[in-house]
C-alpha cells in the first residue's frame, strides 16, 4: 500500500518537473495572447490622458443610450459595484473612469462582435467622484457621466466614544 502511494507521488513529481522545465524553456506557450492592456492609459493621472492612451483620442460625445448603475453612497470605497449598459449597436469596448482617482481609468472591457453591451465590476474609489462610462462604437467615443457622490466614507461611532 505504501509503495503504491510512493509511485503515484513520484510520477506526479516527475510530470510536474517536466512541465516546469518545458515552460521555462519556452516550449509551452499560450496559443492566445494574454490580456493586452495599455500601461500608458492605466498609469495616466487625468481623464484626457487616460482616454488618449486607451483610444488615441479624448473627443467625447454625450449619449443617452448609456446607463450607469452605481450606489450614491458606498460603505467601502475599495469595492464600489458599477455596471454599465448600452443600447449603442456595434459597441466595441466599454471603459469605466473614476474622475478624481489618482489613476482615473479603472476598467476597460473589449467586446466581441455581437456581444451585448453590458459589463459589471467593482472599482476602487479614493474619494467622492463622478463615474464616467465611455463606449467606443464605430470608431467614435460616446460617454455618460454619473452623478457626484458615488462614494462617501461612512463613519460609525463606537459606543465607548459616545
Number of C-alpha atoms within 10 A of each C-alpha: 5 6 8 9 10 11 11 11 12 12 12 12 11 12 11 12 12 12 13 12 12 13 12 11 10 8 10 12 11 7 6 6 7 7 5 6 10 12 11 14 24 19 15 19 17 18 20 16 20 25 24 15 18 20 18 11 14 15 13 16 12 12 16 11 14 20 18 20 13 19 13 13 16 19 13 14 20 13 13 18 16 18 15 22 18 20 13 18 13 17 24 20 19 24 21 25 25 27 22 17 19 14 19 26 25 20 15 20 14 13 17 12 9 10 12 15 20 17 18 14 13 15 18 16 27 17 17 20 19 19 26 21 25 25 31 20 15 11 11 14 21 20 22 20 19 18 13 13 15 22 24 17 13 11 7 6 8 7 6 5 5 5
